[in-house]
């Protein structure tokens, strides 16, 4: 079982982040400072990847990243107005808020990884690429081919043991057809 990230850990991380990175939008700094000064809010804050899928989330970006400076997502609506998001945070303090921080080498930062949680809104097949699907299909087709081949060979052995010439001829034709289909 994964232990939940504590409000204390989130506060510590945000303070560290603010001391090491400069955000593109000054309102992002205000929001993060507001969060660290309200521990009850931090209990409902969750750091995740791909916040765009969340029911209520904010993406903030530092100057060292090429991503968009700021986005607030709420129920399929998107805004870059940080004041609207701040207002929403104040009005809906009991709702979960998902945060994504974009900064240089974020995916390699152990401190960020320590507060990251699994995003419950990510689609099931989100991390499966077309190449993954192709490889899975190739593996499935290969496995089915091998299974059919081994089954026919086993049946050929049985036909030979029982001296069933007709069955042997039918099975060897099936085997030849199977080899042609690859």
C-alpha positions, 0 to 999 in steps of 0.5 A: 500500500502506498502511504499518502503524502502528508501536508507537512511533506507537501509544505516542505516541498513547496518551500523548497521549490519556491527557493529553487525555481522562478515561476513564469507567472507571479500569481503561481507564487501567490497560490503556492504561498497561500497553500503552504500557509493553510495546512488544511488546504494542503491535505486536499492538494495532490501533486500529479503528472498530466493535470489536464485530465483532472476534475480540478487542477493547476499546471504551473511552470518555471522559467527553465521549462518550455511549457505554458506558464499557467493553466487551471482546469475545472470540469473540462474548462480551461483558463490561464487566469490565475486569479480565477483559480485562486478564487476557486481554491478559496471557495472550494477548500474541501475539494481535491486540487491537483497540481502539476509543476513543470521545471527542468528535469522534473521527471528526474527530481527525487524530491518532486517524486517523493510528493507525486501521487498517482493521477486517478483521472489518467485514461487507462490506455494513456501510457500505451503507444501505437508501437506498444500496441503493434508489438503486443499484436505481433507477440499475440500473433506469434504465440497463436502461430506457435500454439497452432504449430505445436498442436498440429505436430502433436496430432501428427505424432498421434496419427503416426503412432496410430498409423492413421494415414488419412489423418496424417495427410490432412494434418501435414497439409494443415501444417504446410498451410500454416507455414505458408500463412507466415 
